[in-house]
Amino acid sequence: MKNEELKNRDLDVLWHPCTQMKDHETLPLIPIKKAHGVYLEDFEGNRYIDAISSWWVNMFGHTNSYINAKIKEQLDTLEHVILAGFTHEQVVKLSERLVKLTPKDLDKCFYSDNGSSAVEVALKMSFHSHLNSGKTKPLFVSLTNSYHGETIGALSVGDVELYKETYAPLLMQTIQTAVPKDMTKESAISAAEEFEELCKKRADEISAIIVEPLIQGAGYMHMYHPHFLVLLREICSRYNVHLIADEVMVGFGRTGELFASKKAGISPDFLVLSKGLTGGYLPLSVVLTSNEIYAKFYCDYNEHKAFLHSHSYTGNALACAAANATLDIFENEDIIEKNREKAAFMAKELEKFKELPNVKEIRQTGMVCAVELQGYTAEERIGLRVYQYGLEHGVLLRPLGHIVYFMPPYIISEDEMKKMMDVAYAAIQAL
């Protein structure tokens, strides 16, 4: 009864993200009463394995007792304070830890509220630092098939037509260069050569290239070889173009290393983090950059040289407490090694998908797996059918069109992983 009541109240007042609301005339909303571990539970006691970590944010399970305790502890001390002219212990501690954990030469942290906002910070900071050095470089380069968020600047550097096409008249000019077509080293080299040709012609105009390291999330979980990042770093250094690593999705252990940039052994000029930063609890994002770039803004007061960018909840104390608790778990347990073991188990379970005639390809990088389907038109909305089947069998799957993917919380057990993938297999088989 409570499920039905909440569905009706919701539809009276709410407009949901990335949703055609008319679908909910036939597709029921799922009101969630509570959650624990990898499970979401509705008001009728139905439970769903959260196979997508609630849009890629949850790492150590819902209502994690340790993170809960640390947020409650902070709540009685300080909930928030303006970060202009003030500071607090949680944000200082978090920044010190991030500087130590991230690739070398990332020395300063600038906070905002979410991934899209952090991308905007990195774009503005890159352009402005060049400007403070006497160079006007108004162009940004991104990869084909890329996604960096849905605010205007972030959308401008993306290349997924589904999100971008409608708003094209509002967007700033950007350039796309080829993403490696597959996970081979040869494709990485070929794509890097294309970018270098662009730099030869237009480096004086290009402020930065922004990439999602190793996995293009909303770009249908397209994956590529780490060598591409190695070559990009070399090219950017040669042509005085900044490298922005958007690790909003892949950061914090998803790829088999704490940061995807580390997997490639490179240091970007800007590292963008969000999503898993707080363990999936509270909105927070951060851009890390070098002392060299920081120094370009450091001077006697000059309103044109200062980085005048702010968000009301910058460095929120509760969010920083959640982030510090999340880093505590990484520090106190060998999460990366455990993730590698779970990734190996997922790899074995993925093998059975190869036998299905409607499966084109399976891909995996660390704790991210994708099953690409073939033989369907967009109008058939097979992703929606897989989603519905999953809910009917206790698993939250939210395919990206014809891509069924798995990105579960790190605490998931082998039995839970097996159920998650068995339900997806059955859903695909039933199409």
C-alpha positions as CSV (number, residue, x, y, z in Angstrom):
1,M,0.0,0.0,0.0
2,K,2.8,2.4,0.9
3,N,4.5,1.7,-2.5
4,E,1.4,2.8,-4.4
5,E,0.8,5.8,-2.2
6,L,4.4,7.1,-2.7
7,K,4.3,6.4,-6.5
8,N,1.2,8.6,-6.8
9,R,2.5,11.3,-4.6
10,D,5.8,11.3,-6.5
11,L,4.2,11.7,-9.9
12,D,2.2,14.7,-8.7
13,V,5.3,16.7,-7.8
14,L,8.6,15.2,-9.2
15,W,10.4,15.4,-12.5
16,H,13.0,12.6,-12.6
17,P,16.5,12.8,-14.2
18,C,17.3,11.1,-17.5
19,T,13.7,10.0,-17.7
20,Q,10.8,10.2,-20.2
21,M,8.1,10.7,-17.6
22,K,5.4,9.3,-19.8
23,D,7.1,5.9,-19.4
24,H,5.8,5.9,-15.8
25,E,2.3,5.5,-17.1
26,T,3.2,1.9,-17.6
27,L,6.6,1.5,-15.9
28,P,6.1,1.6,-12.1
29,L,8.4,3.7,-10.0
30,I,10.1,1.8,-7.2
31,P,9.8,3.7,-3.8
32,I,12.8,2.6,-1.6
33,K,12.2,2.4,2.1
34,K,15.7,1.4,3.2
35,A,19.0,0.1,2.0
36,H,21.8,-1.9,3.4
37,G,24.9,-3.4,1.8
38,V,24.3,-4.1,-1.9
39,Y,20.5,-4.3,-1.4
40,L,17.7,-1.7,-1.9
41,E,14.4,-2.6,-0.3
42,D,10.9,-1.2,-1.1
43,F,7.9,-0.8,1.2
44,E,6.6,-4.3,0.3
45,G,9.9,-6.0,1.3
46,N,11.1,-6.6,-2.2
47,R,14.9,-6.4,-2.4
48,Y,17.1,-5.4,-5.4
49,I,20.8,-5.9,-5.8
50,D,22.2,-2.4,-6.7
51,A,24.3,-3.6,-9.7
52,I,25.1,-0.1,-10.8
53,S,26.1,1.4,-7.4
54,S,23.2,3.9,-7.7
55,W,24.7,5.7,-10.7
56,W,28.3,4.7,-10.0
57,V,28.7,6.4,-6.6
58,N,28.3,3.7,-3.9
59,M,31.5,1.8,-3.1
60,F,31.2,0.2,0.3
61,G,27.5,-0.5,0.5
62,H,24.4,1.4,1.6
63,T,24.2,2.6,5.2
64,N,27.8,1.5,5.8
65,S,28.2,1.5,9.6
66,Y,31.7,3.1,9.6
67,I,30.8,6.0,7.2
68,N,27.5,6.5,9.1
69,A,29.3,6.9,12.4
70,K,31.8,9.4,11.0
71,I,29.1,11.6,9.4
72,K,27.1,11.5,12.7
73,E,30.2,12.4,14.6
74,Q,30.8,15.4,12.3
75,L,27.2,16.5,12.5
76,D,27.5,17.4,16.2
77,T,30.6,19.4,15.5
78,L,30.3,21.4,12.3
79,E,27.8,20.9,9.4
80,H,29.1,23.6,7.0
81,V,31.1,26.8,6.9
82,I,32.0,29.2,4.0
83,L,35.3,28.1,2.5
84,A,36.3,31.7,1.4
85,G,38.4,33.1,4.2
86,F,37.7,30.1,6.5
87,T,38.7,26.4,6.6
88,H,38.0,23.3,8.8
89,E,39.8,20.2,9.8
90,Q,37.9,17.7,7.5
91,V,38.7,19.6,4.3
92,V,42.4,20.1,5.2
93,K,42.7,16.4,6.2
94,L,41.0,15.3,3.0
95,S,43.2,17.5,0.8
96,E,46.4,16.3,2.4
97,R,45.4,12.7,1.8
98,L,44.3,13.3,-1.8
99,V,47.6,15.0,-2.6
100,K,49.5,12.0,-1.3
101,L,47.3,9.4,-3.0
102,T,47.0,10.9,-6.5
103,P,49.7,10.9,-9.2
104,K,52.7,13.1,-8.6
105,D,52.7,16.9,-8.9
106,L,49.0,17.2,-8.1
107,D,49.6,19.6,-5.2
108,K,46.4,21.7,-4.7
109,C,42.7,20.8,-4.3
110,F,39.8,23.0,-5.5
111,Y,36.4,21.8,-4.4
112,S,32.9,22.0,-5.9
113,D,29.6,20.0,-5.6
114,N,29.4,17.4,-8.4
115,G,31.3,16.0,-11.4
116,S,29.9,18.4,-14.0
117,S,30.8,21.4,-11.9
118,A,34.3,20.1,-11.3
119,V,34.7,19.7,-15.1
120,E,33.7,23.3,-15.5
121,V,36.3,24.3,-12.9
122,A,39.1,22.4,-14.7
123,L,38.1,24.0,-18.1
124,K,38.1,27.5,-16.7
125,M,41.3,27.0,-14.7
126,S,43.1,25.7,-17.7
127,F,42.0,28.6,-20.0
128,H,42.7,31.2,-17.2
129,S,46.2,29.8,-16.4
130,H,47.2,30.1,-20.1
131,L,45.7,33.7,-20.1
132,N,47.7,34.6,-17.0
133,S,50.8,33.5,-19.0
134,G,49.9,35.8,-21.8
135,K,48.3,33.3,-24.1
136,T,44.7,33.2,-25.2
137,K,43.7,29.6,-26.0
138,P,40.0,29.4,-26.3
139,L,39.6,25.8,-27.7
140,F,39.1,22.6,-25.9
141,V,39.6,19.1,-27.3
142,S,37.7,16.0,-26.2
143,L,37.4,12.5,-27.5
144,T,34.7,11.2,-29.9
145,N,32.0,9.4,-27.9
146,S,33.0,11.2,-24.7
147,Y,30.7,12.4,-21.8
148,H,31.7,14.9,-19.2
149,G,28.5,16.1,-17.7
150,E,25.4,18.1,-18.5
151,T,26.1,21.7,-17.5
152,I,26.8,23.9,-20.5
153,G,30.6,23.8,-20.4
154,A,30.8,20.1,-19.6
155,L,28.2,19.3,-22.2
156,S,30.2,21.3,-24.8
157,V,33.2,19.0,-24.4
158,G,31.1,15.9,-24.6
159,D,30.3,14.0,-27.7
160,V,27.3,11.8,-27.0
161,E,24.6,13.0,-29.3
162,L,21.8,11.8,-27.1
163,Y,22.7,14.4,-24.5
164,K,24.2,17.1,-26.7
165,E,22.3,17.6,-29.9
166,T,19.2,19.4,-28.5
167,Y,21.4,22.1,-26.8
168,A,23.9,22.6,-29.7
169,P,23.0,26.3,-30.2
170,L,23.9,27.0,-26.5
171,L,27.3,25.3,-26.4
172,M,30.8,26.6,-26.8
173,Q,33.0,25.6,-29.7
174,T,35.1,22.4,-29.1
175,I,37.0,20.0,-31.2
176,Q,36.8,16.2,-31.1
177,T,39.6,13.8,-31.8
178,A,39.3,10.1,-32.2
179,V,39.1,7.8,-29.2
180,P,41.0,4.5,-29.7
181,K,38.5,2.2,-31.5
182,D,39.1,-0.8,-29.3
183,M,41.3,-2.0,-26.4
184,T,44.4,-2.8,-28.5
185,K,47.7,-0.9,-28.3
186,E,47.7,-0.4,-32.1
187,S,44.4,1.6,-31.8
188,A,45.9,3.6,-29.0
189,I,48.8,4.6,-31.2
190,S,46.6,5.5,-34.2
191,A,44.3,7.7,-32.1
192,A,47.3,9.5,-30.5
193,E,48.8,10.2,-33.9
194,E,45.6,11.9,-34.9
195,F,45.6,14.1,-31.9
196,E,49.3,15.0,-32.5
197,E,48.4,16.1,-36.1
198,L,45.7,18.4,-34.6
199,C,48.3,19.8,-32.2
200,K,50.7,20.5,-35.0
201,K,48.1,22.7,-36.7
202,R,46.3,24.3,-33.8
203,A,48.2,23.9,-30.5
204,D,48.4,27.7,-30.1
205,E,44.6,27.8,-29.9
206,I,44.1,24.6,-27.7
207,S,43.9,25.1,-24.0
208,A,43.5,21.4,-23.0
209,I,42.3,18.0,-24.0
210,I,39.9,16.3,-21.6
211,V,39.5,12.6,-21.4
212,E,37.8,9.8,-19.4
213,P,40.8,7.6,-18.7
214,L,40.4,4.0,-19.9
215,I,36.5,3.8,-19.9
216,Q,34.0,6.2,-21.5
217,G,31.1,5.7,-19.0
218,A,28.0,7.2,-20.6
219,G,29.6,6.6,-24.0
220,Y,28.3,3.1,-23.8
221,M,31.2,1.8,-21.6
222,H,33.7,2.0,-24.5
223,M,37.2,1.0,-23.3
224,Y,40.7,1.5,-24.5
225,H,44.3,0.7,-23.8
226,P,46.3,2.6,-21.1
227,H,49.1,3.3,-23.7
228,F,46.9,6.0,-25.2
229,L,47.2,8.0,-22.0
230,V,50.9,7.6,-22.0
231,L,51.1,9.1,-25.5
232,L,48.6,11.9,-24.7
233,R,50.8,12.9,-21.8
234,E,53.9,13.1,-24.0
235,I,52.0,15.1,-26.8
236,C,50.4,17.5,-24.3
237,S,53.8,18.3,-22.8
238,R,55.4,18.9,-26.2
239,Y,52.8,21.3,-27.4
240,N,51.9,23.1,-24.1
241,V,48.4,21.7,-24.0
242,H,46.9,20.8,-20.7
243,L,45.7,17.2,-20.0
244,I,42.5,17.0,-18.0
245,A,41.7,13.5,-16.6
246,D,38.0,13.2,-15.8
247,E,38.0,10.4,-13.3
248,V,34.6,11.1,-11.9
249,M,33.5,7.6,-12.8
250,V,36.7,5.6,-12.9
251,G,38.4,7.1,-9.8
252,F,38.7,5.3,-6.5
253,G,39.5,1.7,-7.6
254,R,37.0,1.0,-10.4
255,T,39.8,0.1,-12.9
256,G,42.0,-2.1,-10.7
257,E,44.1,0.8,-9.4
258,L,43.1,3.6,-7.1
259,F,43.1,6.0,-10.0
260,A,43.1,5.2,-13.7
261,S,45.8,7.7,-14.4
262,K,48.1,5.7,-12.1
263,K,47.3,2.5,-14.2
264,A,48.8,4.3,-17.1
265,G,51.7,5.8,-15.0
266,I,50.9,9.4,-15.9
267,S,50.2,12.6,-14.1
268,P,47.6,14.9,-15.7
269,D,47.6,18.7,-15.3
270,F,44.1,18.5,-13.8
271,L,42.5,15.5,-12.1
272,V,38.7,15.6,-11.7
273,L,37.1,13.5,-9.0
274,S,33.6,13.0,-7.6
275,K,31.0,10.2,-7.4
276,G,32.9,7.6,-5.2
277,L,34.8,10.4,-3.4
278,T,32.2,10.3,-0.5
279,G,31.4,6.6,-0.8
280,G,28.1,7.5,-2.4
281,Y,26.8,9.5,0.5
282,L,26.9,13.2,-0.2
283,P,27.6,15.5,-3.2
284,L,31.3,16.5,-3.4
285,S,33.9,17.0,-6.1
286,V,37.4,18.1,-6.4
287,V,39.9,19.3,-9.0
288,L,43.6,18.6,-8.2
289,T,46.3,20.5,-10.1
290,S,49.9,21.4,-9.8
291,N,51.8,24.1,-7.8
292,E,53.0,25.4,-11.2
293,I,49.4,26.1,-12.4
294,Y,48.5,27.4,-8.9
295,A,51.4,29.9,-9.1
296,K,50.0,31.5,-12.2
297,F,47.1,32.9,-10.2
298,Y,49.2,33.8,-7.1
299,C,49.9,37.6,-7.0
300,D,49.2,40.9,-5.4
301,Y,45.5,41.5,-5.8
302,N,44.5,41.6,-9.4
303,E,40.8,40.8,-10.1
304,H,41.6,39.6,-13.6
305,K,44.2,37.1,-12.4
306,A,42.4,35.6,-9.4
307,F,40.3,32.5,-10.0
308,L,36.9,33.9,-9.0
309,H,34.9,30.7,-9.0
310,S,32.8,29.5,-6.1
311,H,30.0,27.2,-5.1
312,S,27.9,27.7,-1.9
313,Y,28.7,24.3,-0.5
314,T,32.3,24.1,-1.5
315,G,34.2,21.8,0.9
316,N,31.1,21.0,2.9
317,A,32.2,19.5,6.3
318,L,29.7,16.6,6.3
319,A,30.7,15.6,2.7
320,C,34.4,15.8,3.6
321,A,33.8,13.6,6.7
322,A,32.2,11.0,4.4
323,A,35.1,11.3,2.0
324,N,37.7,10.9,4.8
325,A,35.7,7.8,6.1
326,T,35.8,6.4,2.6
327,L,39.6,6.9,2.4
328,D,39.9,5.3,5.8
329,I,38.4,2.1,4.4
330,F,40.8,2.1,1.5
331,E,43.6,2.6,4.0
332,N,42.6,0.0,6.5
333,E,41.6,-2.8,4.1
334,D,43.3,-4.0,0.9
335,I,40.4,-2.9,-1.2
336,I,42.3,-2.8,-4.5
337,E,43.5,-6.4,-4.2
338,K,40.0,-7.6,-3.1
339,N,38.6,-5.8,-6.2
340,R,41.0,-7.6,-8.4
341,E,39.8,-10.9,-7.1
342,K,36.2,-9.9,-7.6
343,A,37.0,-8.7,-11.1
344,A,38.5,-12.1,-11.9
345,F,35.3,-13.8,-10.7
346,M,33.2,-11.4,-12.8
347,A,35.4,-12.2,-15.8
348,K,34.7,-15.9,-15.4
349,E,30.9,-15.2,-15.1
350,L,31.1,-13.1,-18.3
351,E,32.2,-16.0,-20.4
352,K,28.8,-17.5,-20.6
353,F,27.4,-14.4,-22.3
354,K,29.6,-15.2,-25.4
355,E,27.3,-18.1,-26.2
356,L,24.3,-15.8,-26.7
357,P,23.6,-15.0,-30.4
358,N,22.5,-11.5,-29.6
359,V,25.7,-10.6,-27.8
360,K,28.2,-8.8,-30.0
361,E,31.0,-8.2,-27.5
362,I,31.9,-8.3,-23.8
363,R,34.4,-5.8,-22.3
364,Q,35.9,-5.5,-18.9
365,T,38.3,-3.1,-17.1
366,G,38.6,-3.9,-13.3
367,M,35.2,-3.8,-11.6
368,V,33.4,-2.5,-14.7
369,C,31.9,-5.0,-17.2
370,A,29.9,-4.4,-20.3
371,V,27.9,-6.7,-22.5
372,E,27.1,-5.2,-26.0
373,L,24.0,-6.5,-27.7
374,Q,23.3,-6.6,-31.4
375,G,20.4,-6.9,-33.9
376,Y,18.1,-4.4,-32.3
377,T,16.8,-1.0,-33.3
378,A,16.7,2.0,-30.9
379,E,12.9,1.9,-31.1
380,E,12.8,-1.5,-29.6
381,R,14.2,-0.1,-26.3
382,I,15.8,-3.4,-25.3
383,G,17.6,-1.6,-22.4
384,L,14.2,-0.9,-20.9
385,R,13.1,-4.5,-21.3
386,V,16.3,-5.7,-19.5
387,Y,15.7,-3.1,-16.8
388,Q,12.2,-4.4,-16.2
389,Y,13.2,-8.0,-16.2
390,G,16.0,-7.2,-13.7
391,L,13.6,-5.5,-11.3
392,E,11.2,-8.5,-11.5
393,H,14.0,-10.8,-10.5
394,G,15.6,-8.6,-7.8
395,V,18.4,-6.8,-9.6
396,L,18.8,-3.1,-10.5
397,L,20.2,-3.0,-14.0
398,R,20.1,0.2,-16.0
399,P,21.5,-0.5,-19.4
400,L,22.9,2.3,-21.6
401,G,20.8,1.6,-24.7
402,H,22.1,-1.8,-26.0
403,I,24.8,-2.0,-23.4
404,V,24.1,-4.0,-20.3
405,Y,26.8,-3.2,-17.7
406,F,27.8,-4.1,-14.2
407,M,29.4,-1.7,-11.7
408,P,28.4,-3.0,-8.3
409,P,29.6,-1.8,-4.8
410,Y,32.9,-3.3,-3.8
411,I,31.4,-5.2,-0.9
412,I,29.4,-7.5,-3.2
413,S,29.8,-11.2,-2.5
414,E,30.5,-13.9,-5.1
415,D,26.9,-15.3,-4.6
416,E,25.5,-11.8,-5.2
417,M,27.7,-11.3,-8.3
418,K,26.5,-14.6,-9.6
419,K,22.9,-13.7,-9.1
420,M,23.4,-10.3,-10.7
421,M,25.0,-11.8,-13.8
422,D,22.6,-14.7,-14.0
423,V,19.6,-12.4,-14.0
424,A,21.2,-10.2,-16.7
425,Y,22.0,-13.4,-18.8
426,A,18.4,-14.5,-18.5
427,A,17.1,-11.1,-19.4
428,I,19.2,-11.0,-22.6
429,Q,18.3,-14.6,-23.4
430,A,14.6,-13.6,-23.1
431,L,14.7,-10.7,-25.6
